[in-house]
Amino acid sequence: MKTFVKGDKKVLNAWAFYDWANSVYALVISSSIFPLFYGALFRLENKTSTSFLGIDTPSESIISYVTAIGFLIIAFISPLLSGIADYLGNKKFFLKLFCFIGSVSCMMLYFFDLNNLYLGLLFYMMALIGFWGSLVFYNSYLPDIALPEQQDGISAKGYSLGYIGSVVLLLINLAMIMKSEWFGFSSPLEAMKCSFVLVGIWWLGFSQIAYRRLPNFRNDNKITSSLFFSGFRELKRIFQELKQYPVLKAYLSAFFVYSMAVQTVMIIAAYFGEKEVQWVDDDQRQMGLIVSILLIQIIAVVGAILTSKLSKKIGNLKALIGINAAWVLICICAYFVVKPVEFYVVAAMVGLVMGGIQSLSRSTYSKLLPETKDTTSFFSFYDVTEKIGIVIGMLIYGVIAQVTGKMQNSILFLVVFFVIGIVLLIKARKKQVNS
């Protein structure tokens, strides 16, 4: 077996390539084709809501609640699995496991319909769990394989590869949907269903390239009964250890708050555009939403690279403060979106800051970590922080949309989280300067 050398460019590139593999889920399932498909199912039956757990619930609130449940499950199981992964050194196994769960669940979305809504929502939730669960172990590889000075760059490269790869598949899906008869599909809806199958195949297939190079840190430790709850003990230990690292603690507080809003906006954006924007007809809706998502992805590649360069000049925390301020402006603008052209403008703004804030948040945390071999536990804490934030954000979004009947009100409320995030980042920056 070849000896692993930290900083090996071939290993780093293989790690980054997993973003190419799994980002098709984030684009096709989470952001574009599935939201279109989901909205079309309701429109075909002239519905805007349906019974969910015995209560008539708007379609966008249903997806918000199911998404929140999925993230809550991830927040619970991540500590269990990360504790095992740290002890046994088998994070690669869990990366493969969640990839398999997510990719197969994407394929099963082919059978999603309103007559079997709960089963379809289960597959949707399992795909979500597979995607985000794999990211726990994927992200935790970063400090293990990259030198500190490499982490910003390779993190940005991963996101960039993800955006490019997912756009390639989205263009294929777009051709299938717009010219469904050329591909032998009975309708655009059938083409959408087949696009879910392609996502699963793409994700599972291209991930094998990453697996070939990523090191396996498996050791000879044995599983014991106490091991299953070691992850929670590790989280408690890390929470207590944070007192020793005031900058890291302040940064995590900021990340917890602003990630509520960032992930909520990114998850719900396509549902917002599908329902609230005044499209001329269904064809314009399909084309308009997919074009806007493509616009976001293309600009996000540039945004991730520019943010990486900006962070080198002014520092990570200062860059994050500026990006959060940009998100405040975006949410305010989104509140007034009605026409397609307005949606395109806001989509472009989202693209510019979306890749940047994701990439920089991950690498900032990695750089602030103390020297330790328990990187999976630290990244599990990071992951749980993010997921609990998303649960809160999605629940608030769903409730406000359900009570007020207007998704714009939910978007505007997210400004509060970004403003608090800015305040906490400033606090972290002051601690960093004074340390």
ZATOR-628513 format. One record per atom (N, C-alpha, C, O): residue in one letter; x, y, z. Coordinates in steps of 0.02 Angstrom, whole numbers, plus 50000, padded with zeros to 5 digits. Layout:
<atoms>
aXYZ...
</atoms>
This chain:
<atoms>
m500424994050000m500005000050000m500445006350000m500905006850040k500305011049956k500695017149950k500615021450012k500065022450037t501185024050037t501175028250097t500865034950081t501025038150031f500405037050124f500075043450115f500515049150139f500815048750192v500565054450099v500955060450116v500475066350118v500155067950068k500435069650175k499995075450181k500215080950133k500805082550127g499725083750097g499875088850048g499965086249978g500075090149932d499905079649969d499975076449903d499435079249856d498845078749871k499635082149801k499175085449756k498685080549723k498115082349709k498915074449711k498465069449681k497895067749729k497325066849709v498065067149793v497555065749844v497085071649851v496475070849856l497365077649852l496955083749858l496465084349799l495885085949809n496715083049739n496285083449680n495735078149681n495175079349660a495915072149706a495415066849712a494875068749763a494285067649751w495095071749818w494615074149869w494145079349838w493535078949847a494425084149802a494025089449772a493535086549720a493005089249709f493735080949689f493305078149636f492665075249663f492185074349626y492645073649729y492015071149757y491485076549753y490885075049749d491685082849754d491215088349744d490895087949674d490295089249666w491295086149625w491045085149556w490505079749557w489995080349523a490625074449596a490155068849598a489505070549634a488965069249607n489555073449694n488955074049735n488565080549724n487985080949744s488875085549694s488535091949686s487945091749639s487545096449637v487885086449599v487305085749556v486665085049597v486125087149576y486735082149656y486155081849701y485945088849721y485355090649716a486435092849742a486275099649766a485955103849711a485515107949725l486175102949649l485905107049594l485255104249567l484765107849562v485255097849548v484665095049513v484105093449562v483525095149548i484255090249617i483735088149664i483535093949710i482945095449717s484025096949741s483875102149791s483675108849760s483255112349788s483985110649704s483925117549680s483525118749616s483285124249606s483455113749573s483155115349508s482615110549485s482025112149489i482805104649460i482325100249426i481795097649475i481195097749459f482005095349533f481505092649580f481005098049602f480415096549603p481215104149621p480725109349637p480225110649580p479635111749592l480475110549518l480025111349460l479535105549456l478935106549447f479795099549464f479375093549462f478855093649518f478275092149507y479075095349577y478645095649636y478075100749626y477495099249640g478245106649600g477745111649587g477265109549532g476665110949535a477535106149481a477115103949425a476595098849447a476035098849423l476785094449494l476305089449519l475705092849551l475135090549541f475815098049588f475265101649620f474855105549569f474235105849574r475185108649520r474815112549470r474385108049426r473835110049407l474615102049411l474225097449369l473565095549402l473085094049368e473555095749469e472935094149506e472605100549533e472155100249575n472845106349507n472565112849528n472565113649604n472085115949634k473125111849633k473205112449706k473785116949723k474275117449686t473735120349779t474305124049808t474485121149876t474995122949906s474055116549900s474175113449965s473865106549965s473505104649919t474025102650016t473735096050024t473775094050097t474095097350137s473445088450114s473455086150183s474135083350201s474395078950167f474425085950255f475065083550279f475005082450354f474925087250392l475035076150374l474925074250444l474255076750469l474175078850527g473755076350424g473075078050442g472905085450440g472345087450457i473375089650419i473265096950415i473365099350344i473865097450312d472915103350318d473005106250251d473595111050253d473575116150287t474125109450215t474755113050220t474985115250150t474955111250103p475215121450143p475495123650078p476065119250055p476445116650097s476135118449990s476635113849963s477345115749985s477745111450002e477495122349986e478165124450004e478305123350079e478875122250098s477785123750120s477885122450191s478005114950204s478395113150248i477675110650165i477785103450172i478515101750159i478825098150198i478785104450104i479485102850088i479955105850139i480485103050153s479765111550169s480185114650221s480205110250283s480735109250313y479615107650303y479585103550363y479955096950353y480315094750399v479875093750295v480215087350282v480975088450280v481355084350305t481175093950250t481885095650248t482155096550319t482695094250335a481775099950361a481975101050430a482045094450467a482525093450505i481575089750456i481615083250488i482245079550466i482595076550507g482395079850401g482995076550375g483625079150407g484065075350426f483665085750413f484255088750444f484295087150519f484845086650547l483715086550551l483705084750622l483985077650631l484355076350679i483805073150586i484075066350589i484825066350579i485195062950615i485065070350531i485775070850518i486135073550580i486675071050599a485835078650611a486145081550671a486205076450727a486665076850768f485735071650729f485745066550782f486235060950767f486605058750811i486235058450705i486655052550690i487385054350677i487825050050684s487525060550657s488215062350642s488685061250701s489225058450692p488495063350762p488945062050819p489055054650832p489595052550851l488515050550823l488585043350832l489115040550786l489555036850806l489055042350722l489485039450671l490185042550672l490675039050659s490225048950688s490885052150689s491315049350745s491925048750738g490995047650802g491365044650857g491655037950836g492225036350852i491255033950801i491495027450777i492045028450725i492545024850726a491955033350681a492445034550628a493115036750657a493645034550633d493095041050707d493715043250739d494075037450773d494685036750768y493695033250807y493995027750846y494265022350800y494815019650811l493885020650749l494095015350703l494495017850644l494815013950609g494485024450632g494845027250576g494535025550509g494885025350458n493875024250508n493565021950446n493075027050416n492535025350395k493275033350416k492845038550386k492715037250312k492195039250286k493175033850280k493075032250209k492475027550199k492105028250151f492395022850245f491815018250242f491165022050247f490705020850209f491125026750295f490505030450304f490385035350246f489805036650228l490915037950218l490835042150159l490515038150102l490055040650069k490745032050093k490455027650041k489735025750058k489305025550013l489605024350121l488935022150142l488415027550128l487895026050098f488545033650149f488065039050139f487995040850066f487455042650043c488545040350029c488505041349957c488025036349925c487625038149883f488075030049945f487635024849918f486905026149936f486465025649893i486775027849999i486095029250021i485805035049981i485245034749957g486195040449975g485955046349940g485835045149866g485325047249839s486305041949833s486235040949760s485665036249743s485295037549695v485575030949781v485015026349768v484345029749782v483865028749745s484305033749834s483695037349850s483515042349795s482925043349780c484025045449764c483895049849707c483565045949650c483085048349619m483815040049637m483525035949584m482805034149600m482385033849554m482655032949664m481975030949684m481485036749679m480875035649681l481725042849673l481275048549664l480905048149597l480425051949586y481115043649554y480755042449492y480025040749506y479585042149465f479885037749564f479215035449581f478815040449623f478285038849648f479075046549630f478745051749670f478105054049636f478115055949578d477545053849674d476915056849650d476475058449710d476615056249766l475945062349699l475535064649754l475095059149783l474875059649841n474975053849745n474585048349771n474975044249823n474675041049866n475625044449818n476055041149867n476535046349897n477145045349897l476245051749921l476635057549943l477135055749998l477715057849995y476915052050047y477355050650104y477955046350083y478515047450107l477845041550039l478395037450014l478885041749974l479495041149982g478615046049932g479045050449893g479445055149937g480035056249925l479125057849988l479465062350034l480005058550074l480515061450092l479885052150086l480385048050121l481015047450078l481575048250103f480935046050013f481505045649968f481865052449964f482475052749963y481465057749961y481755064549959y482185065650022y482735068250017m481925063750079m482275064650142m482895060250146m483415062450172m482855054050122m483425049550124m483985051950077m484575051250093a483795054950020a484305057749976a484665063550011a485275064250006l484275067550046l484555073150084l485035070650137l485585073250146i484825065450174i485235062550227i485885059650197i486425060450226g485825056350140g486415053550108g486915058950087g487515058250098f486655064350059f487095069750036f487445073050094f488065073650095w487055075350144w487345079050199w487745074550247w488225076750278g487525068250253g487905063650294g488595062350266g489085061950303s488645061650200s489305060450169s489755066450178s490365065750183l489465072450179l489865078550185l490215079050253l490745082050259v489915075950305v490245075950371v490935072950365v491425075650390f490975067150331f491605063550326f492045066350270f492655066150274y491725068850218y492105072150164y492465078350190y493065079150178n492105082650225n492415088850251n492965087350301n493465090850304s492865082050341s493355080550393s494015078050365s494525077950400y494025076150301y494645074250268y495105080250258y495715079450255l494825086250252l495205092150231l495835093450273l496375093750245p495775094150340p496385095350378p496855089350382p497445090050399d496595083350366d497005077350368d497455076850306d498005074050311i497225079450249i497595078350187i497925084750160i498365084350118a497695090650184a497955096950157a498355100750210a498165100850269l498895103950188l499275108350232l498875114850242l498465116550199p498975118350297p498575124350311p498545129250253p498025132150238e499125130250220e499135135150165e498795132650102e498675136450056q498625126150100q498275123350042q497515123250050q497155122450001q497275124150112q496575122650126q496075127350093q495565125150067d496225133950092d495775138550059d495715136949985d495165136649957g496285135849953g496305134649881g495955128249861g495565128149814i496105122749897i495805116349877i495075116049895i494685112649862s494875119549948s494165120049965s493785123649910s493255121449889a494065129149886a493755132849831a493745128749767a493265128949729k494275124949756k494305120749697k493755115349699k493445113849648g493645112549758g493115107549765g492435110449747g492065107349708y492275116249775y491635119349759y491595121149685y491065120349654s492145123449656s492135125249585s492015119149541s491615119449494l492355113649557l492245107449519l491515105149527l491205102849479g491245105949587g490555104149599g490075108149556g489605105449527y490185114649553y489755118949512y489805117149438y489295116749403i490415115949415i490505114449344i490185107749327i489815107149278g490335102549367g490055095949354g489305095749355g488985092549313s489015099149405s488285099149410s487965102949353s487415101249332v488295108049328v488035111749270v488025107349208v487555107549168v488555103249200v488585098749143v487965094149142v487635093349091l487825091049200l487245086549204l486595090349196l486125087949165l486565096349225l485945100249219l485805102049146l485225102149126l486325103549107l486225105049036l485945098848999l485515099548955i486195093049017i485935086848987i485195086049006i484775084448964n485045087149070n484345086649093n483905091849060n483325090349043l484175097849051l483785103149018l483595101148947l483035102248926a484075098148911a483925095848843a483385090448844a482945090348802m483435085848893m482935080548899m482235083348912m481745080748885i482195088548952i481545091348971i481245095648915i480655094948899m481655100048886m481405104648835m481255101148769m480815103248732k481625095848756k481515091948694k481385084648712k481715080048688s480895083648756s480775076948782s480615071848728s480785065948735e480285074048674e480095069348621e480715066648585e480705061048560w481255070648582w481865068348550w482175062348587w482495058148557f482065062148651f482355056948693f481875051148706f482025046548744g481285051548675g480805046148682g480375046348744g480065041448763f480355052248778f479945052948837f479235055048818f479135058748769s478755052748856s478055054348841s477875061548859s477405064348832s478265064648905s478125071448927s478735074348962s479185070548982p478765081048969p479315084049008p479345081349079p479885080849108l478765079649108l478745077049176l479105070349181l479455069049229e479025066249129e479365059849127e480125060849122e480515057149152a480325065849083a481035067449076a481325069749143a481895068049160m480935073649180m481165075849247m481285069849291m481785069549327k480835065049290k480905059049332k481535055249314k481885052649357c481685054849249c482285051349227c482915055149247c483445052149257s482865061749253s483445065749274s483645063949345s484235064349362f483165061949387f483325059949455f483755053549454f484205052649495v483585049049408v483975042849401v484685044349379v485165041449404l484755049049332l485415051049309l485835054049365l486445052949368v485525057849409v485885060749466v486185055149508v486775055549527g485795050049523g486045044549564g486625040849531g487115039149564i486565039749466i487095036249430i487725040449428i488275037949440w487655046949414w488225051549411w488585051749479w489195050949482w488205052749531w488485053349599w488855046949618w489435047349640l488535041349610l488845034949630l489445033349586l489945030749610g489385034749521g489925033049474g490555037149483g491095034449491f490485043849482f491065048149486f491395048149555f491985049849562s491025046349606s491325046049673s491875040749678s492315041149720q491835035749634q492335030449635q493035033149620q493535030449644i493075038549581i493725041649566i494035044449629i494635043749640a493625047649670a493875050349734a494105044749780a494615045249813y493715039349782y493865033849828y494545030649813y494875028049859r494745030749750r495375027449730r495985030649764r496475027349779r495945037249775r496525040849802r496475042549876r496985042849910l495875043549901l495795045549971l496075040150017l495925034250009p496485042150065p496795037250110p496285034150158p495775037150174n496425028050178n496015024550227n496415024250292n496955021250294f496155027350344f496525027550408f496305021950456f496375022550517r496035016650428r495775011050468r496315008150513r496885007150493n496125006950576n496585004050625n496314997450651n495824994850625d496634994750703d496444988250730d495984988650791d495854983650824n495734994650806n495274995350863n494624991550851n494414990650794k494314989250905k493704985250901k493104989350927k493174993550971i492524987850898i491904991250920i491684988550988i491674982550998t491524993151033t491244991251098t490574994751107t490404999351070s490184992451157s489514995351167s489555002751185s489115006651165s490065004751222s490125011851242s490315016351184s490235022451187l490565013251130l490795017151073l490235020951039l490345026351012f489615018151040f489065021151003f488885028151028f488635032350990f489015029451091f488855036051118f489485040351128f489455045751158s490045037751103s490655041451111s490635047951071s490945052951089g490255047951016g490195053950976g489895059751015g490115065451010f489375058151054f489055063351095f489525065651150f489535071551168r489905060851177r490395062751228r490935067251197r491185071851229e491105065651134e491605069751099e491335076751088e491705081651095l490695077251069l490395083951059l490405087951124l490565093951124k490245084551179k490255087851244k490965090151261k491075095651287r491455085751246r492155087451259r492375093451217r492705098051241i492185093251154i492385098651109i492055105151129i492355110551127f491415104751150f491065110751173f491425113851233f491485119951238q491665109551277q492035111951336q492725114651315q492965119551343e493035111451266e493695113651242e493665120351207e494165124051206l493085122051180l493025128351144l493185134351188l493385139651164k493105133551254k493275138951300k494015140851295k494215146451309q494425135951274q495145137151267q495305140651202q495865143151193y494825140851156y494945143851090y494405149051077y493925147751040p494475155051106p493945160151101p493775162351030p493205163751015v494275162550987v494145164550917v493715159250882v493225160850848l493905152850892l493525147350862l492805147250889l492335146150851k492735148350954k492065148350985k491635154050958k491045153050942a491935159950952a491555165650926a491375164650853a490825166450831y491835161650815y491685160350744y491115155350737y490675156250695l491135150050777l490605144950773l489915147950790l489415146050761s489905152550838s489275155850856s489005159750796s488405159450781a489455163250762a489255167050703a489015162350647a488505163550615f489405157050636f489235152150584f488555149050597f488155148250550f488415147250659f487775144250677f487195148750656f486685146350631v487265155250667v486715159850652v486655161150578v486105160550550y487205163050545y487125164950475y487005158950429y486715159650375s487235152950450s487095147050409s486365145150409s486125142050362m485995147050462m485275146050462m484965149250400m484565146250365a485175155350387a484885159250333a485165157050265a484785156350217v485825155950261v486135154250197v485835147850169v485615147650111q485825142550209q485575136150185q484825136350170q484595133150123t484455140050211t483735140650199t483605143950131t483185141650093v483955149450118v483875152850054v484045148249996v483685147949946m484605144650002m484835140349948m484355134549935m484245132549878i484085131849989i483635126049982i482955128249953i482665124649912i482715133949974i482035135949956i481995140449895i481445141949871a482565142649869a482565147649815a482155145549754a481765149349727a482255139349732a481905136949673a481155136349685a480755137649640y480955134249745y480245133849762y479935140849762y479365141749742f480325145649786f480105152649785f480005155049713f479485157949697g480495153749671g480445155949601g479895152349563g479555155349521e479795146049579e479285142049545e478575144549561e478135144449518k478475146849622k477795148549644k477645156049644k477095158049627e478135160149664e477995167249676e478125171849617e477835177149612v478575169749571v478725173949513v478165173349461v477905167849450q477995178849430q477435179049382q477675177049312q477805181349270w477745170549301w477945167949236w477355168249188w476785167949209v477495168849123v476965169249072v476605162549066v475985162349064d476985157049063d476695150349058d477185145249086d477725147049110d476995138949082d477405133649110d478075132949074d478585131449106d478085134049008d478705133548971d479205138848994d479795137449003q478955145049003q479395150349027q479625148849099q480195150449117r479185145849139r479365144149208r479935139149208r480425140049244q479875133849168q480395128749165q481055131649142q481575130849174m481025135149085m481635138049057m481925143349103m482535143549114g481495147649130g481715153149172g482065150749235g482585153349253l481765145849268l482065143349330l482725139849318l483205140749355i482745135749265i483365132149251i483915136949229i484495136149249v483745141949189v484235146949168v484495150749229v485095152149234s484045152549275s484265156249334s484725151949378s485205154549406i484575145449384i484995141049423i485675140249389i486195140149423l485675139649322l486315139349285l486715145649296l487325145449305l486375151249296l486695157749308l487035157749377l487605159949384i486665155249426i486945154949494i487575150649495i488075152549525q487545144749463q488105140049465q488725142949431q489275142349457i488625146049373i489185148749335i489515154449374i490125154749380i489105158949400i489375164649437i489675162349503i490155165349527a489405156849531a489665154349595a490385151849588a490775152449635v490565149149529v491255147049518v491715153049525v492235152649559v491525158549493v491925164649497v491925167349569v492435169549594g491335167049600g491275169549669g491725165849718g492035168949761a491755159149711a492175155149756a492915156949748a493285157449797i493125157849685i493835159449672i493995166549696i494515167649728l493555171349681l493675178249703l493685178749779l494085182549807t493245174949812t493225175149885t493865172349915t494115174949965s494125167049884s494755164149907s495325169249903s495735169849948k495335172949847k495845178149838k495745183949887k496225186649914l495105185749896l494955191249942l495165189550013l495435193850049s495055183350033s495225181250102s495985181550113s496205182850169k496375180350060k497095180750067k497325187950078k497835189250111k496945192650051k497145199750056k496915202850122k497295206450154i496285201450142i496015204950201i495885200350260i495705202650314g495965193750249g495835188950303g495145185850297g494685188850270n495085179750322n494455175950315n493865179250349n493335179850319l493955181550411l493395184250449l493135190750418l492535191850415k493585195150396k493375201350364k492985199850300k492485203150286a493225194950262a492885193050200a492185190350215a491705192050180l492125186350267l491465183650286l490985189050309l490385188650296i491245194150343i490825199750363i490535203250302i489935204850300g490955204450252g490725207650191g490215203450153g489725206050126i490325196850152i489855192450116i489175192250151i488655192250118n489175192150218n488545192250255n488165198750242n487545198650238a488525204350237a488205210650221a487875210350152a487325213150142a488205206950105a487915206150039a487275201950041a486795203350005w487265196950085w486665192750092w486075196750120w485505195550101v486215201550164v485685205850190v485345209550132v484735209850127l485765212350088l485505215950030l485095211349985l484565213349959i485335205249975i484985200549932i484285198849959i483805198749921c484235197550024c483585195850054c483095201650048c482505200650035i483335207750057i482905213650050i482655214249978i482075215649966c483105213249930c482915213549860c482415208049842c481945209249804a482525202049869a482085196349854a481365197549876a480905194949846y481285201549929y480615202949954y480185206349900y479575205549899f480505210249856f480145214049805f480115210649737f479855213449689v480385204549733v480405201049669v479705198849648v479345195549685v479515200649587v478885198449557v478995196149486v478755190749467k479355200049446k479465198649375k480075194049366k480535194049406p480065190249310p480635185749296p481305189249295p481795186649322v481345195149264v481985198749258v482245200549327v482855200449339e481805202149374e482005203649442e482295197349476e482775197749514f481985191649461f482225185349489f482915183749463f483335181149500y483045185149398y483695183849369y484245188049403y484785185649416v484085194349416v484565198849448v484755196349517v485335196149536v484245194549556v484365192049623v484745185349620v485185184049662a484575181149571a484935174749563a485675175849550a486095172249576a485835180849509a486535182449495a486895184649559a487465182849571m486545188649599m486835190949662m486965185149709m487475184849743v486485180449712v486555174549754v487155170449732v487555168149773g487225169449666g487785165549640g488455168349660g488915164549677l488525174949659l489165178149675l489395176849746l489985176249759v488915176349793v489105175549863v488995168449889v489255166649942m488625164249851m488455157549875m489075153249881m489215150449934g489455152649826g490055148449828g490565151049877g490905147249911g490615157749880g491105160849924g490985159349997g491455157550033i490365159950020i490225159050091i490275151750112i490475150350168q490105147150067q490165140050083q490905138050089q491115135050138s491275139650037s491975137850034s492375140950091s492755137650125l492275147450101l492655151050152l492465148950222l492885148850267s491825147350233s491615145150300s491965138650318s492195137750375r491995134050270r492315127550283r493065128350296r493325125550344s493405132150254s494125132750261s494315137050322s494835135950353t493895141950339t494015146050398t494005141750461t494435142250504y493505137550466y493445132950523y494055128350526y494335127250579s494245125650468s494805121050466s495445124450489s495845121350525k495545130750470k496155134350488k496165136450562k496695137250592l495575137250591l495535139250661l495585133350710l495655134350770l495545127250682l495575121350725l496255120650759l496765122350729p496265118250821p496905116850854p497225110650822p496875106850789e497865109650833e498195103650808e497905097550843e497945096950904t497595093150804t497275087250833t497195081850781t497165083250721k497155075550803k497015070050758k496265068650755k496035064950711d495875071550800d495155070350802d494775075250757d494305078450779t494985075750695t494675080650650t493945078950635t493535083450626t493785072450633t493095070650619t492635073150674t492085075450659s492845072650737s492425075050792s492335082650788s491785085150799f492865086250772f492805093450766f492355095350708f491955100050714f492415091850652f491985093350595f491275090850607f490805093550579s491195085750649s490525083650668s490185089150708s489595090450700f490565092350752f490295097950791f490095103550744f489565106650752y490525104950696y490375110050645y489745108150607y489315112350594d489705101750588d489135099350550d488485099750590d487965101850564v488515097550653v487915097750696v487695104950706v487095106450705t488175109450715t488015116650721t487635119050660t487135122450666e487885117250601e487565119350539e486875116250531e486395119750512k486815109750547k486185106350536k485635108750583k485055109650563i485805109850646i485305112450693i485085119350671i484495121150676g485565123250645g485385129850618g484905129250561g484425133150556i485025124450516i484575123550459i483885121350481i483375123650455v483855116850531v483205114550557v482805120550582v482215121350565i483125124850621i482785130850647i482575135450589i482015137850587g483035136550542g482895140950486g482315138450443g481875142350425m482315131950427m481785129150384m481115129050420m480595130350388l481115127650484l480485127650522l480195134750526l479595135750516i480625139650539i480395146550542i480125148650474i479595151850468y480495146850421y480275148450353y479585145450338y479135148850314g479515138850353g478885135550339g478295138350378g477755139150351v478405139850442v477865142550484v477655149550460v477065150850454i478145153950446i477985160650423i477615160450357i477125164050347a477845156150311a477515155550246a476805152850254a476345155050219q476715148050300q476045145050310q475565150050344q474985150450324v475815153750393v475385158350431v475215164550390v474635166750390t475715167350355t475605173650318t475365172450247t475085176950216g475485166450221g475285164950153g475725168150100g475545168550042k476315170650120k476765174050074k477485172150089k477735173450144m477815168950040m478495166650050m478985172550058m479505171850091q478815178350029q479255184150035q479365186250108q479905188550126n478855185450149n478915187150220n479445182950254n479825185350296s479475176550235s479975172050264s480675174050243s481145174050284i480755175950179i481405178050154i481655184250191i482235184650211l481205189050199l481385195350232l481595194150305l482055197450330f481275189450338f481425188050408f482145185450415f482445186350468l482405182250363l483075179450367l483615184850374l484175183350394v483445191050358v483915196650366v484165196950439v484745198550451v483725195350485v483905195550556v484505191050570v484955193050607f484505185050541f485055180350553f485705182950525f486235182150556f485685185950466f486295188550435f486575194350476f487185194950484v486145198650501v486365204350541v486705201950605v487235204350625i486385197050638i486685194350699i487355190950683i487835191550721g487375187450626g487995184250604g488555189350595g489125187950614i488405195150566i488905200350556i489175202750624i489775203450633v488725203850671v488925206250738v489395201150771v489895203050800l489225194750765l489635189550797l490305188550761l490805186950793l490315189550696l490945189050658l491415194750677l492015193850683i491125200650687i491525206450710i491825204950778i492405206550791k491435201750821k491675199850887k492245194850881k492745195350916a492175189950836a492695184950826a493325188250799a493885186450819r493235192950754r493815196550725r494195200450778r494805200450778k493845203650824k494165207350877k494565202750923k495115204350944k494275196850937k494635191950979k495255189450943k495775188350975q495215188650877q495785186350838q496355191450839q496935189650846v496175197750832v496675203150832v497005203750900v497605204950905n496605202850953n496865203651021n497225197551049n497545197751101s497165191951013s497465185751038s498215185451022s498545180551039
</atoms>
